[in-house]
Amino acid sequence: MKDNDDAARTKLASIKKYVDSSDVPETALLKMAKLGAVVDQWMAATEVAISAVQCWTSIEKIGVVPCTIMSMMSDSLLSSACEVDNCGVLGMHALRLASGTPSALLDWNNNYGSDPNKAVCFHCSNLPKHFFRSVKMNFQEIIAGTVGKRTPSEPASALIKPEKMSFARFSTDDTAGKMRGYVGEGKFTDDPLNTFGGAGVVEIPPDAELLALHLREGLRASRGGESFHRKLRPPRGDHRYLGWDMYWHEGRN
């Protein structure tokens, strides 16, 4: 795709409108815009509405990181997950359909201090800006350790705004040949967190019970989290209509 291609120039304008990229070189933004234009064209042609992208480090090595492009898709209700996490994007899609607002996929990393019901959720950082308090494009700090700080990509290095949320995680049970997962409710808090990427503190009482479920059943500790302003029960059609084995975590929030 040439630099003056109409689709690339249109996508470049969309990126600049979506996130403050004033500190980013134009050449890097144009390369990102070309990727976004090609992805947009392919998804429209194939009628694909969700995606799971393999990037680490296959395309970063040629100077492209897709975080901002994926953030823009998710913010436009075209859910997009990292690391070819097909089950993760199913969770994102279910929550997006249930709420009508953008969803995101976060790694549930560590406990927060000594509070048993709080945990740190993090990703680097393709979250839709719907989740953030503010947004500004930065270099991808994690991938910089492999390819260097030459490829800006993140829509933000910021905290997730405090709001109620629902979460869901689906997984494959390969030995039994079936799907399973869990859903529940909690909230993102306004607790301080000194880190990079897209991150926030979640409160999900009683969180210890959910951790025990992961250990006992071998479920992945990664969530498709949905942030929204009103109370909304998590989607349960996966159990009633699809026959998936589901655990509903009913906290006391």
NORWONOR-V360029 format. One record per residue. SS is DSSP state (A for helix, B for strand, O for the rest). Layout:
BEGIN
ss
SS
SS
END
This chain:
BEGIN
ss
O
O
O
O
O
A
A
A
A
A
A
A
A
A
A
A
A
A
O
B
O
O
O
O
O
A
A
A
A
A
A
A
A
A
A
A
A
A
A
A
A
A
A
A
A
A
O
O
O
O
B
B
O
O
O
O
O
O
O
A
A
A
O
O
O
O
A
A
A
A
A
A
A
A
A
O
O
O
O
B
B
O
O
O
O
A
A
A
A
A
A
A
A
A
A
A
A
A
A
O
O
O
B
B
B
B
B
B
B
B
B
B
O
O
B
B
B
B
B
B
B
B
B
O
O
O
O
O
A
A
A
B
O
O
O
B
O
B
B
O
A
A
A
A
A
A
A
O
O
O
O
B
B
B
O
O
O
B
B
B
O
O
O
B
B
B
B
B
B
B
B
B
B
O
O
O
O
B
B
B
B
B
B
B
B
B
B
B
O
O
O
O
O
O
O
O
O
B
B
B
B
B
B
O
O
O
A
A
A
A
A
A
A
A
A
A
A
O
O
O
O
B
B
B
B
B
B
O
O
O
O
O
O
O
O
O
A
A
A
A
O
O
O
O
B
B
B
B
B
O
O
O
O
END
